[in-house]
Amino acid sequence: MTRTAAKFLLAIATLLGVPAAVVAGPADAASAIANGERVTDGRFPFAVKLTMTGIPTADGGRRNSSCSGGLIAPHWVLTAGHCFRDTKNKHVSRTVARKTTATVGRADLTGDAGHVATVVEVRQSKKADVALARIDRAITDIKPLRLSRSAPEIGDKLRLTGFGLTDGKAEREPKQMRTGRFTVTSIDKTLIGLSGTSPRDNTSPCPHDSGGPYFTEGNGQPVVVAVVSRGPLCPHNGEDLGGRIDTVAKWITSIIGKDLAAATPSAKPKPSATGASGRAAGSELAAPDSRPVAGLTAYQVSVPAVAVVAGLIGFAAIRRRRRRPRGGVHRPR
C-alpha cells in the first residue's frame, strides 16, 4: 500500500469512527498460560469480574473475594449462586460484602476500558447454582449474552471466560481475563459436566472463575449455556460442573425482561422531515458509531471496514483514470 493510499484509508476510517487499530488489524492474543489463554480488551466484552470487599466470616472477621460472570441485560449480571452466601454457607438473595463491584468490558484489569458499577441487588435461583446481580447503572454499549433455552447435548463445544486463578495453589488473582474451550461430557437436571479441550486438555476453571459463562460461538450473538459451579483442584483433566441456564431461563427472563425490552430500540422508524426525494433531510450518511471499540461485535466492526475498503478501491480507480490519456491518444502540450 502506498503512503498516499494509507493516509486516505486512515482518513476514511476516522470519518467512520473506526479506530486506527481496527483498520490495521487486531493483535493476536497471547499464547496459552496455565489453563487458558489471555484475552485482550475488546474480545468478549460481556465478561464480568465481580469483586467482593469486606465479606463477613464465621469468626467475626472480614475477607475479600471475587467471582466471574456475564452481562445478560443492561442492569443484570449472570453468575453462580454460591458467589453470594452467608457465614453459614447458605445462598442468599442479597449482597454479603460491604461492597460488591462489577467490572464489565475490561479484560485487562490494569486498564480503564469498559465500565465499573456497584451491585445493589441479588436474586437466587431455587433450582440451580445460578444467581443474578443487579448493578446501579445501565450498560448499553455492550451486547449482552443471550440465554440458552434448549437442553445441551453431549459433545457440544463451548467457550469459557473468567478472571480466576491460573493455578489452584496460586495466592494472587491475575490481572488479565482468560479463556478456554470445553466439551459437554455429561448432563444432569440442573448441571452439566464439561472437560477442557483447548488450548490444553487440562484447561479447567479455577477458584474465582465461579459464575463465569460457558457459551456458544458463532451466529452473531453468543448464547450462555451454563455458569461455572464447582470442580476439582485446577488445572486438571476431566470434568468440572456448570449450572444449566436452560432450566432457569424462564425465571431469569421474568426478572430481566423489562430491562432488556427498555434497552432494545423500537423497530418502528421515528418520523422525520423529508425533502422532495422522500429522504430525511440531512440523512444521506449515517452518523458514525461513537461507542468504544470494546463494545463492538464482529459484525459492527465489519460494516465500517467494508466501507473503508470500498473507499480505497474508489480512490485507486480515480488515480488510474487521471493517468489514462483522454480519447485514447496522448498529445504533447
Sequence and secondary structure as in RCSB ss.txt:
>XXXX:A:sequence
MTRTAAKFLLAIATLLGVPAAVVAGPADAASAIANGERVTDGRFPFAVKLTMTGIPTADGGRRNSSCSGGLIAPH
WVLTAGHCFRDTKNKHVSRTVARKTTATVGRADLTGDAGHVATVVEVRQSKKADVALARIDRAITDIKPLRLSRS
APEIGDKLRLTGFGLTDGKAEREPKQMRTGRFTVTSIDKTLIGLSGTSPRDNTSPCPHDSGGPYFTEGNGQPVVV
AVVSRGPLCPHNGEDLGGRIDTVAKWITSIIGKDLAAATPSAKPKPSATGASGRAAGSELAAPDSRPVAGLTAYQ
VSVPAVAVVAGLIGFAAIRRRRRRPRGGVHRPR
>XXXX:A:secstr
  HHHHHHHHHHHHHHT  HHHHH       EETTEEE  TTSSTTEEEEEEEEEE TTS EEEEEEEEEEEETT
EEEE GGGSB TTS B SS  SSEEEEEES SBTTS  SEEEEEEEEEE SSSS EEEEESS   SS   EE  S
   TT EEEEEE   SSTT SS  SB EEEEEEEEEE SSEEEEEEEES TT    TT TT EEEE  SSS EEE
EEEEE SSSS SSEEEEEESTTTHHHHHHHHHHHHHHHS  SS     B TTSSBTT SS     S GGG  HHH
HHHHHHHHHHHHHHHHHHHHHHHS GGG     
